[in-house]
Amino acid sequence: MVFLLNKALIVYYDESSFTKPKNNQQKKVSNEEKVVLELKKLLEEKKFLVDTLNLVPTKKLHLKDQFKKEKEITLSNKMPELNNYKLVLIGTPIVGAMTSSPVINSFIRKITFNSKKTKPLFVMYSTGILHGFELKKLTSLLSMKGIKPIDSASFCSMFEFDSKKLVEVKNFFNRFFEKI
């Protein structure tokens, strides 16, 4: 009998995953997805069972409207029972004025815990062109829920993430995994 004690959840938002490729083109893997796939692979190598959750807003809003109505954004995803995980990673694209995605912020506002179970450890990361205040925003939102992340990192590039950039993800993984 196998016991699965180590479970991880990677929560992220990748708006590009909801657009269909044109003219039978193959869908390009976004930087957000590349980081998720790399983290998933690394966790599985450490014998974690990994679930991923790409957040889907019930209504597609222009980014400007997302910021205006951030507290009103609803998600079509069912809120997972976070207490069932040892580790929760939250990844946001860096958007707008170098801040976190309103969709991710909405998810964090909806976090609840079963008080009879142990809370998971949290890790945050961001992906984008230019690092700003996105991790401070996530830290602030999580602190309102009584959560202090064990680590965070930003992965930034004007170009597509390549194997060199994914080495940064692996280094980040090794750093936070030591704290588990």
BELKACOR-V113643 format. One record per run of one state. SS is the DSSP state (a for helix, b for strand, c for the rest). FROM is the first residue (numbers start at 0). TO is the last residue. If there is no record, write none. Layout:
ss:SS from:FROM to:TO
ss:SS from:FROM to:TO
//
This chain:
ss:c from:0 to:5
ss:b from:6 to:11
ss:c from:12 to:13
ss:a from:14 to:17
ss:c from:18 to:29
ss:a from:30 to:44
ss:c from:45 to:47
ss:b from:48 to:53
ss:c from:54 to:55
ss:b from:56 to:56
ss:c from:57 to:61
ss:a from:62 to:67
ss:c from:68 to:68
ss:a from:69 to:71
ss:c from:72 to:73
ss:b from:74 to:74
ss:c from:75 to:80
ss:a from:81 to:83
ss:c from:84 to:85
ss:b from:86 to:92
ss:c from:93 to:93
ss:b from:94 to:94
ss:c from:95 to:97
ss:b from:98 to:98
ss:c from:99 to:100
ss:a from:101 to:108
ss:c from:109 to:119
ss:b from:120 to:127
ss:c from:128 to:132
ss:a from:133 to:142
ss:c from:143 to:149
ss:b from:150 to:155
ss:c from:156 to:161
ss:a from:162 to:176
ss:c from:177 to:179
//
